[in-house]
Amino acid sequence: MPWPDTDGGPAYLAPDSAGEQLTGLADELEGAQLATGAEVLRCARELLADPAATARELRFAATRLAECLSDALRVAESRGARLAEGSGE
């Protein structure tokens, strides 16, 4: 799942536990998280190319990039787990 459980760790759907509706919601959220990450990366690259960018602006961009990387890693872990389940590993 693209969001943490109540303890802050990864949340997983057990097969057949929540049905297709929750799985679809998780897929949509993962897609939105990855799209947001791509947009933040685009904006950060523009900011990095600006020699007038302030330390505060760069720190803000770095914070957003770290958030997006965390989301992307959670998506990758989740999708990797699903791929492993599908291959019988």
C-alpha positions, -999 to 999 in steps of 0.1 A, spaced: 0 0 0 13 35 -7 6 47 28 20 36 62 2 15 87 -7 29 122 28 22 135 45 40 106 56 8 89 45 -4 54 9 -14 50 0 -45 30 -32 -58 16 -37 -95 23 -49 -114 -8 -87 -112 -10 -89 -91 22 -102 -59 9 -114 -66 -26 -107 -49 -58 -120 -15 -47 -92 -9 -21 -66 -23 -45 -77 1 -72 -75 30 -47 -40 20 -38 -30 18 -75 -45 53 -81 -27 68 -51 6 52 -62 2 68 -96 -6 101 -81 25 99 -58 48 91 -87 33 119 -108 38 143 -80 74 132 -76 80 138 -113 66 173 -110 86 181 -79 117 168 -96 110 191 -126 106 221 -104 137 213 -83 158 210 -115 146 245 -125 155 258 -91 189 242 -91 196 258 -125 188 293 -111 220 309 -97 198 333 -77 181 305 -58 182 311 -20 193 286 6 157 286 19 143 278 -15 169 250 -20 161 235 14 124 236 7 131 218 -26 153 192 -9 126 185 17 100 180 -10 123 157 -30 130 136 2 93 132 7 87 122 -29 117 98 -28 102 82 3 68 78 -15 86 63 -46 105 38 -25 73 27 -7 56 23 -41 86 3 -54 86 -19 -23 49 -25 -26 50 -33 -63 81 -55 -58 62 -75 -32 32 -79 -55 55 -90 -84 72 -116 -61 38 -129 -50 27 -133 -87 59 -152 -96 55 -177 -67 87 -166 -49 
